[in-house]
């Protein structure tokens, strides 16, 4: 029997909502350079996905949230979700007040607030993550 080993990378993404809009970054690096995506990135050694999500949101957009304000959306682990290899992400949802502003930082070339209904064609599987977050927001549970 042949054993096959696969390197799995662990990431966290954030659906940050303000009013009826979601905060997206323009990717500054491949893959999907120039395409809109959710803020997120690698979970560092010794860090939880929740802490990584809050850190990445701050680093990429300047939006600072308490990690405990992040609500779990789900785990996304489809083998081909990232062209660089096997990436498993934990996605979170957070709602911020109307006055919150964002500014591109880290590996984000730009940031923009996009109406939720227009958040389509995003990098990776981020369109699906946003759709799940929208469903959760409208769910009575």
C-alpha positions as CSV (number, residue, x, y, z in Angstrom):
1,X,0.0,0.0,0.0
2,X,1.4,3.4,-1.0
3,X,0.9,6.2,1.4
4,X,0.3,9.7,0.0
5,X,1.1,12.7,2.2
6,X,-0.4,16.1,1.4
7,X,0.7,19.4,3.0
8,X,-2.3,21.2,4.3
9,X,-2.2,25.0,5.0
10,X,-4.5,26.5,7.6
11,X,-6.0,29.9,7.0
12,X,-8.8,32.2,8.3
13,X,-11.1,34.6,6.4
14,X,-13.5,37.3,7.5
15,X,-16.8,38.5,6.1
16,X,-16.9,42.0,7.6
17,X,-20.3,43.6,7.2
18,X,-21.2,47.3,7.5
19,X,-24.8,48.2,6.7
20,X,-25.6,46.2,3.6
21,X,-22.0,46.0,2.3
22,X,-19.1,43.6,2.7
23,X,-15.5,44.7,3.0
24,X,-13.3,43.2,0.2
25,X,-9.7,43.6,-0.6
26,X,-8.1,43.7,-4.0
27,X,-5.4,41.0,-4.0
28,X,-1.9,42.5,-4.4
29,X,-0.2,39.1,-5.1
30,X,-0.9,35.9,-7.1
31,X,-2.9,33.9,-7.2
32,X,-5.8,36.0,-8.3
33,X,-3.8,39.2,-8.3
34,X,-6.1,42.2,-8.8
35,X,-9.2,40.2,-8.0
36,X,-11.5,40.9,-5.1
37,X,-11.4,38.6,-2.1
38,X,-12.2,38.5,1.6
39,X,-9.6,39.7,4.1
40,X,-7.7,36.7,5.5
41,X,-4.6,34.7,5.6
42,X,-2.4,32.1,7.3
43,X,-2.9,31.1,10.9
44,X,0.5,31.6,12.6
45,X,2.0,28.9,14.9
46,X,0.5,29.1,18.3
47,X,-2.5,31.1,17.1
48,X,-6.1,30.2,16.8
49,X,-8.1,30.7,13.6
50,X,-10.3,33.3,15.4
51,X,-7.2,35.3,16.5
52,X,-5.7,35.0,13.0
53,X,-9.0,36.2,11.4
54,X,-9.0,39.4,13.6
55,X,-5.3,39.9,13.0
56,X,-5.6,39.6,9.2
57,X,-8.6,41.9,9.1
58,X,-6.6,44.5,10.9
59,X,-3.4,44.0,8.9
60,X,-5.2,44.1,5.5
61,X,-7.9,46.7,6.1
62,X,-7.1,48.6,9.3
63,X,-10.4,47.4,10.8
64,X,-9.9,46.3,14.4
65,X,-12.4,43.9,16.0
66,X,-12.4,41.8,19.1
67,X,-11.7,38.2,18.1
68,X,-14.7,37.1,20.3
69,X,-17.0,39.3,18.2
70,X,-16.3,37.0,15.2
71,X,-19.0,34.4,14.5
72,X,-18.1,31.1,12.9
73,X,-19.5,30.7,9.4
74,X,-17.9,27.4,8.5
75,X,-14.8,25.4,7.5
76,X,-14.0,25.4,3.8
77,X,-11.8,22.5,2.7
78,X,-12.6,21.6,-0.9
79,X,-9.3,20.2,-2.2
80,X,-9.0,22.5,-5.3
81,X,-10.2,25.8,-3.6
82,X,-6.7,27.3,-3.9
83,X,-4.4,26.9,-6.9
84,X,-1.3,26.9,-4.6
85,X,-2.3,23.6,-3.0
86,X,-4.4,22.3,-0.2
87,X,-5.7,25.2,1.9
88,X,-8.3,24.8,4.6
89,X,-9.9,28.0,5.9
90,X,-12.1,28.8,8.8
91,X,-14.5,31.7,7.9
92,X,-15.9,34.2,10.3
93,X,-18.6,36.9,10.2
94,X,-18.4,40.2,12.0
95,X,-20.7,43.3,11.8
96,X,-19.1,46.7,12.4
97,X,-20.8,50.1,13.0
98,X,-21.6,52.4,10.1
99,X,-18.8,54.8,10.9
100,X,-16.0,52.2,10.5
101,X,-13.6,53.0,7.6
102,X,-11.0,50.8,6.0
103,X,-7.6,51.4,4.4
104,X,-5.5,48.9,2.4
105,X,-2.5,47.5,4.1
106,X,-0.3,44.4,4.2
107,X,-0.9,42.4,0.9
108,X,-4.1,44.2,-0.1
109,X,-3.7,46.6,-3.0
110,X,-7.0,48.3,-2.2
111,X,-10.1,47.8,-0.1
112,X,-13.7,48.6,-0.9
113,X,-17.1,48.2,0.6
114,X,-19.3,46.3,-1.9
115,X,-23.1,45.8,-1.6
116,X,-23.7,42.2,-0.4
117,X,-25.8,41.4,-3.5
118,X,-22.9,42.4,-5.7
119,X,-20.2,40.3,-4.0
120,X,-19.9,37.8,-6.9
121,X,-16.9,36.4,-8.9
122,X,-14.6,36.7,-5.9
123,X,-11.2,34.9,-5.7
124,X,-11.0,31.4,-4.4
125,X,-14.4,30.2,-3.0
126,X,-15.1,33.6,-1.3
127,X,-18.4,34.1,-3.2
128,X,-19.7,30.9,-1.5
129,X,-18.5,32.1,1.9
130,X,-20.2,35.4,1.5
131,X,-23.4,33.6,0.4
132,X,-23.3,31.5,3.5
133,X,-22.8,34.6,5.7
134,X,-25.8,36.3,4.0
135,X,-27.9,33.2,4.7
136,X,-26.8,33.1,8.3
137,X,-27.6,36.8,8.8
138,X,-31.2,36.2,7.6
139,X,-31.6,33.0,9.5
140,X,-33.7,33.2,12.8
141,X,-31.1,30.9,14.5
